[in-house]
Amino acid sequence: MKASYAAVFAVVMLLLSQTQVSTAVTCSPAQLSPCVGAITSSSPPSGLCCSKVRQQKPCLCQYMKNPYLRKFVNTPNAKKVASQCRTPFPRC
């Protein structure tokens, strides 16, 4: 009986270690509003800004396809903010 519990426990632990949790990202450029100061000036990004950059990273290529958003997202300062937030800027 103890061996079967150990086997079940081992299988559950193996499955849990292989499970990847994925969450859907809602692409909204307004989510990057905490980064405006860092993108438009040389001030360092806040923790909230970095959190939002990481959340919105899957959306950056989509933003770069938009002519209005591209001029904000595809700038040296935006890339610098991503770098300071330790979030690699995507190649689109």
C-alpha positions in Angstrom: 0.0 0.0 0.0 2.8 2.4 0.9 4.5 1.7 -2.4 1.4 2.6 -4.4 1.2 6.0 -2.6 4.8 6.6 -3.3 4.3 5.7 -7.0 1.3 8.0 -7.3 3.2 10.8 -5.5 6.1 10.4 -7.9 3.8 10.5 -11.0 2.0 13.6 -9.7 5.4 15.4 -9.0 6.6 14.4 -12.5 3.5 15.8 -14.1 3.6 19.0 -12.1 7.2 19.6 -13.0 6.4 19.3 -16.7 3.3 21.5 -16.6 3.7 25.0 -17.9 1.3 27.6 -16.9 0.4 29.9 -19.7 -1.7 33.0 -19.4 -3.2 35.0 -22.2 -1.8 38.4 -22.7 -4.2 41.2 -23.5 -2.4 43.5 -25.9 -3.0 47.1 -24.9 -0.5 49.8 -25.5 -2.1 51.7 -22.6 -0.5 49.1 -20.3 2.8 50.7 -21.1 1.8 54.1 -19.8 4.0 53.7 -16.6 7.0 53.7 -19.0 6.2 57.0 -20.8 8.6 59.0 -18.6 11.5 56.5 -19.1 10.9 56.3 -22.9 10.6 60.0 -23.5 13.5 61.0 -21.2 16.6 59.5 -19.7 15.0 58.6 -16.4 15.3 54.9 -15.3 12.2 52.7 -15.6 10.2 52.0 -12.5 9.4 48.5 -11.2 5.9 48.9 -12.5 7.2 49.9 -15.9 9.4 46.8 -16.1 6.6 44.6 -15.0 4.4 46.0 -17.8 7.2 45.6 -20.4 7.5 42.0 -19.5 3.8 41.5 -19.7 3.4 43.2 -23.0 6.6 41.7 -24.6 4.5 39.3 -26.8 2.7 42.4 -28.2 5.6 44.5 -29.1 5.8 43.3 -32.7 2.1 44.0 -33.2 2.7 47.5 -31.9 5.6 48.0 -34.3 3.3 47.2 -37.2 1.0 50.1 -36.2 2.4 53.3 -37.8 1.2 55.4 -34.9 2.7 53.2 -32.2 5.9 52.3 -34.0 7.3 55.8 -33.4 7.1 55.2 -29.7 8.0 51.5 -29.5 10.8 51.4 -32.1 13.0 54.0 -30.5 16.4 53.9 -28.9 14.9 54.9 -25.5 12.3 52.2 -25.7 15.0 49.6 -26.5 17.0 51.0 -23.6 14.0 50.7 -21.2 13.6 47.0 -22.3 17.3 46.4 -21.7 17.2 48.0 -18.3 14.2 45.9 -17.5 16.2 42.8 -18.6 13.6 42.0 -21.2 15.1 41.3 -24.6 13.6 43.5 -27.3 12.0 41.2 -30.0 13.2 41.1 -33.6 10.1 41.4 -35.7 
